[in-house]
Amino acid sequence: MDTTLTTFLAAAVTIGAAIVFVILFRHYLAVNSERRMQAMLENVGVDPEVASLSGVENIMSEVRKRCKNCKSESLCERWLAGEETGGNDFCPNAKVFEILKQH
């Protein structure tokens, strides 16, 4: 086989593998973000049914976006596990969760 063809195929396989790994990693992050968000809802006392009510979809869409872009993921994990004390003031959705809790 020609060296150029072999190099091209190797590069294509490497790029393909990198793309697959990026997609899988993004999926992993999204799944963990959703898990943390659901755990936070339950932990602060929001009825999970509230999140599925009509009229709340837009709010939950914004909540999900903030969770996915959160810079406090490790603190959130520790707080949810009971390893951190205090409130959830670190959470960018804390105020929204308090409002949802009232419904």
CORTAMO-V608881 format. One record per residue. N is the residue number from 0. RES is the residue in one small letter. SS is DSSP state (~ for helix, > for strand, _ for the rest). PSI is psi in whole degrees, 0 to 359 (999 if undefined). Layout:
[[N;RES;SS;PSI] [N;RES;SS;PSI]]
//
This chain:
[[0;m;_;146] [1;d;_;141] [2;t;~;323] [3;t;~;317] [4;l;~;318] [5;t;~;317] [6;t;~;317] [7;f;~;314] [8;l;~;318] [9;a;~;318] [10;a;~;318] [11;a;~;318] [12;v;~;318] [13;t;~;315] [14;i;~;317] [15;g;~;316] [16;a;~;319] [17;a;~;319] [18;i;~;316] [19;v;~;316] [20;f;~;320] [21;v;~;316] [22;i;~;315] [23;l;~;320] [24;f;~;317] [25;r;~;322] [26;h;~;317] [27;y;~;315] [28;l;~;318] [29;a;~;318] [30;v;~;316] [31;n;~;324] [32;s;~;315] [33;e;~;319] [34;r;~;314] [35;r;~;318] [36;m;~;314] [37;q;~;318] [38;a;~;320] [39;m;~;318] [40;l;~;310] [41;e;~;318] [42;n;~;324] [43;v;_;0] [44;g;_;21] [45;v;_;128] [46;d;_;124] [47;p;_;335] [48;e;_;331] [49;v;~;322] [50;a;~;339] [51;s;~;3] [52;l;_;148] [53;s;_;145] [54;g;_;346] [55;v;_;353] [56;e;~;316] [57;n;~;320] [58;i;~;314] [59;m;~;329] [60;s;~;317] [61;e;~;320] [62;v;~;313] [63;r;~;319] [64;k;~;315] [65;r;~;321] [66;c;~;316] [67;k;~;330] [68;n;_;11] [69;c;_;140] [70;k;_;2] [71;s;_;33] [72;e;~;314] [73;s;~;322] [74;l;~;319] [75;c;~;314] [76;e;~;315] [77;r;~;319] [78;w;~;315] [79;l;~;329] [80;a;_;356] [81;g;_;13] [82;e;_;350] [83;e;_;140] [84;t;_;170] [85;g;_;185] [86;g;_;182] [87;n;_;38] [88;d;_;336] [89;f;_;340] [90;c;_;126] [91;p;_;347] [92;n;_;7] [93;a;~;315] [94;k;~;322] [95;v;~;318] [96;f;~;322] [97;e;~;321] [98;i;~;316] [99;l;~;328] [100;k;~;333] [101;q;_;349] [102;h;_;999]]
//
